[in-house]
Amino acid sequence: MDTSEPQGRERGQTSGRERDGGAEKLNWIDRRREKIRAEIARNRRGDHAVPTWVLAAALVLIVGAWLALIFLVG
């Protein structure tokens, strides 16, 4: 027995993951698209947890603090 080969695998055989790499990637893309569609549907229904205006205000606050730090301290 060659020690470089995993047990239970014949020489020349590949695992399902190695053989179906393209199919697995496609499945990942499909799952990702479905998650995005579900999130968009939740947002359209109004099921989002944080209102958009709160997120926008937080972004403005963070960018403002960053700019103040640069101009006042630097």
N, C-alpha and C positions, 0 to 999 in steps of 0.2 A: 504494500500500500504506500502510495506517495503521500508524505506528510503535508505537502503544500495544498492538497485538495481537501475541502471539507468533507466530513463523513457523510455518507448517504447520497453523494452526488457523483455521478459518472463524469469522466473526463469529457469535456466538450459541451456538457449541459449547462444551461444558465438558469438562474432563478426566474420566477415570474416577473419580479420587479425589473430585472435587467432586460428581459425579453420584451416586456410590454411597457417600456419607458414612455413611449409616445402616448399610449392609451391612458397611462396613469396621469400624465401631464394634462391630457384633455379632460379627464375626470376632475382634476384639481381646478382647472379653468371653469368647468361647468358648475362646480360647487361654489366657487368664488362669485360667479355671475349670479347664482341663485341667492346667495347671501346679500349681494348688493341690491337685487330686485326686492327682496324682503324688507331691507332697511328703507328703501325708497317708499314702499307701500306703507310701512309703519309711519314714516314721516308725513306722508300725504293724509293719513288718517288722524294725525295729531297725537300719536302715541309716543312721541319723543319725550325724553325726561327733562331736558334743559331747553328752555325757550331760546330761539335764535338771537333775540335781542340781548340776552344774558351772555351768550357766547361772543357776540360782537363787542359788547362792553368790556368783557375780559380781555379780548384781543387788543382793543384800543388802550386799555390800562397797561398791559404788558409792554406794548410798543412804546407808549409814552414814557414809561419808567425807564426803559432801555435807552431811549433817546436822551432823556434827562441825565441819566448816568454818564452817557458819552459826552455831552456838551458841558455839563456842570463840573464833573470830576476830571475829565480828560482835558 
